[in-house]
């Protein structure tokens, strides 16, 4: 007998294992069938940032205190699956030289070889989902997954520079034409999928480390406790289209107060140059740059 849970569970596990290392699929599947699952003290994969951004990135530490997963099995066609992440901290830096990048790439490939085999098995199960109405329902359920992140801490370290971003709560959810959270799907005539990102208490700090590697004097935040919402609209040309032909992003905030001290001014200029070089791919290793030129 067909059970929708048997197709949804492998998809959820494949997405979770894409970002999390120390999670057992067997235990996870049993927990997910119960409707709610809680995983504690999780280590995030070190190479996922580089894969998503398609730029060289070194992650010093990446840890999540708790992941909660809620599946309303009896109401999957009307209510979203909710993933709640509590206290996630990630420290990033750019590779300093060619050797660092090569070593990082080799270690990530060797360390994830076993996990890739495990995930490939669940990927095949995901691809074997039945066509027609059931496949459409599964796509609708996955498209409406809601993500909530509490206490998000991101840090970027570059020599004596430390840029930190702290968020009390961030959420990612589907919404309707009025930008109200709802269980939606791609329909005629507008053919637009709308997502709403809500951020509360966003604080951005920029400080300088001393000779011992610690911040001796903390500067005033660049941005202090700002709340904002980001509206993302993905426009498709047809119901069967897999990739949107246009993406519209609007950032809304009641108020954003920026401040900058004299110590932070040269650091902001330095960050701007690094960001532009990173965006245009000028911070890659020599091998990466040579391959890009050859193409």
C-alpha positions, 0 to 999 in steps of 0.5 A: 500500500502506498504511503506518502511518508515513505517518499517524504522521509528520504527526501528530508534526510537527504537534505539534512545530511547535505548540511549535517555530518554526525547524524545517523540515517537509521535513527533519523528515519525512526524519529521522523516517523514519530512526527517530531525529531530532535537532534543535539550537538550537530557538526555542519559540513565544512565544504557546504559553503564552498559548494553553495557559493561556488567560491573558495571558503575555509570554515574554521568552526561550524556547530549547531546546538539543536535541530528540531524537525516537525512533520504533520503527517496527517496534514501534509497537504495543508501544513508545512514541515517545520525545521527549527535550528537552535543556536548555530555558530559558524566562523568563516575565513578565506583561504590564505594561499594555494596550499591551504586550499588544496589541503582543504579540498583534498580533506573534504573529498576524502572525509565525505566519500563515505557519506556520499555513498550513503546519500546516493542510496537515498537519492535513488529512492527519492528519484523512484517516487511515483509520477503524476498526482503523487509526485506533484503533491511531494513537490508541493510539500517540499517546496513549502518546508518552513525553516526557523533559526534561533540565535544565529551567529556568523563570524568572518575572520581576516588577519586582525579583522573580525566581522560578526553577524548576530540574529535572534530569529530568522525564518524562511517560509512560503507566502501568498500574493499578499505576502502572508505565510501560507501553504502555496504552489505554482499556479496560473496565471501569475506563475510566481513562487513567493518566499518570505525571509524574516529577520529580527534583532540583527546586529553587525559588529566589526572589531580588531584583534590584538597581537594575542588574537583577542579583541581588546577594545570592542567597537560600537556595532555597525548596525544594532538590533535591526528587524527586516523582511526580505521578499523573494519572488521566483518567476517561471515561464510554465508550470513544468519549468524547473528553473525560474527565468527571473528572481525579484528581491525586495528588502523592507525595514522600518528603520536601519541605523548605521554607525561607524567609528574612525577605527572601523572606516579602514576596515570597512574599505578593506572588507569592500575590496575583499567582497568585490574580489570574492564576488568576481572570483579573484580570490581563487587559487592559481589553479582555479584562476588558470582553469577559468582563463582556459575556459 
